Structure formats: structure tokens, C-alpha cells
Amino acid sequence: MGTMTDDKGEFSITVKPETVLIFSYVGKANQFLPVKNAKKMRIKMTTEPVVLDELVVVGYKEKGDKDEEVFQIVEDMPKFVGEDGNVMKFLAKRIRYPFEAMKKNITGKVFVTFVINKDGEPVDFKIARRVDPLLDREAIRVLQLMPNWKPGTQRGKPVSVEYTVPINFQLQ
């Protein structure tokens, strides 16, 4: 059984006394609190460092124009410029578990491929491995929020580089 907060952080849930409630949010430490006949509870989440290290670079691919190659690895890889250079930190702050997916207990790892083009713009978002349309859409939505990157270079010239990012949706 689970619930989500509204935009003010308020929620309601009906449970039996002595039930343990688990509170979780990306970037916050999980809290386990037993219910003791309380009608109201005040919970303060504490910040916890988020370590998301699943950024995977994959396959060499040629795009429509024969002169426009998309590389897997280049001499100087594209660099994310937001959130102190940590793309996973950027994503973790913005991703939301879809409510309908939580209600249906849908979990899994969505793999999204995209290209950082020679102008540094993230483009061509595609689901490489699907889980469920609800989770797939959220993964694409949050990746499309990324700002431009510093483009990758090969032999001193900007080039397009393809990435694949796994986004793991888990319920606790």
C-alpha cells in the first residue's frame, strides 16, 4: 500500500496501529516510522547524497547524412555543464515516479539512447529497452529537460556522440 504527497507535501493514508511507514524521495534519506494511534504526523526528510553512476556509452552509428557520423567514443567526450557536471544529479532532482505506475506496482530499468550533437544539443531520444509506457514517458521527459552540453571532439572538431542512460524505477 502506498500514497504520494500533494504539492504542499501533505498526504493521508489509513493504516493499522503499529504499522511502519516508509518515507522515500530521491536525494533524501529513507525514514521508517511506526504509527502509534497518531492522527497527524510531521516528517522532515534529511538530505542524503545521491550516487547514480549508470551512464553507459554505446554503439557507433551512422545517421542519415553520410558525412554526419555519430560516435560512441571520441578523444574528448561531451561534458554535461549543469549540476557541477553531474548529469545523474540533474536527472535525480527532476524525475518523478508516475503515480499510476506506483499504483500498479510497475518497476524496471528503462534504457534511453540520445545523441549529443556537434552543437552540444541533446537530440534523438529513443527508448532502447522498454518497461511500461508510463515509465518510458517519464524517462524521456526528464532527459529532454537537459541543457546543452559541451560537445565532444574528434581530431579537434566537434562531433555527435551517442549515449545510453539506464533509469531504474524501484518501489520500496
FENFENHU-V159727 format. One record per backbone hydrogen bond with DSSP energy under -1.0 kcal/mol. NH is the residue of the N-H (numbers start at 0). CO is the residue of the C=O. E is the energy in kcal/mol with one decimal. If there is no record, write none. Layout:
# FENFENHU-V159727
NH_CO_E, NH_CO_E
This chain:
# FENFENHU-V159727
5_9_-2.5, 8_5_-2.0, 17_34_-2.8, 18_15_-1.5, 20_32_-3.4, 22_30_-2.8, 27_24_-2.4, 28_45_-3.0, 30_22_-2.2, 32_20_-3.0, 34_18_-3.0, 47_26_-2.7, 55_163_-1.8, 60_69_-2.2, 62_67_-1.4, 67_64_-1.6, 68_66_-1.0, 69_60_-1.9, 70_159_-3.0, 75_152_-2.2, 78_149_-2.3, 84_81_-1.9, 85_82_-1.7, 89_85_-1.8, 90_86_-2.4, 91_87_-2.8, 92_88_-1.7, 93_90_-1.1, 94_90_-2.1, 101_97_-2.0, 102_98_-2.6, 103_99_-1.7, 104_101_-1.5, 105_100_-2.9, 107_168_-2.5, 109_166_-2.7, 110_128_-1.7, 111_164_-2.5, 112_125_-3.0, 113_162_-2.2, 114_122_-2.9, 115_160_-3.0, 116_120_-2.5, 119_116_-2.7, 122_114_-3.0, 125_112_-2.6, 127_110_-3.1, 128_110_-1.6, 135_131_-3.2, 136_132_-2.4, 137_133_-1.4, 138_134_-2.3, 139_135_-2.2, 140_136_-2.8, 141_137_-2.4, 142_138_-1.8, 143_139_-2.2, 145_142_-1.6, 148_119_-3.5, 149_78_-3.0, 152_75_-2.4, 153_156_-2.6, 156_153_-1.7, 158_151_-2.4, 160_115_-2.2, 161_70_-2.8, 162_113_-3.1, 163_55_-2.7, 164_111_-3.0, 165_53_-1.0, 166_109_-3.2, 168_107_-3.0
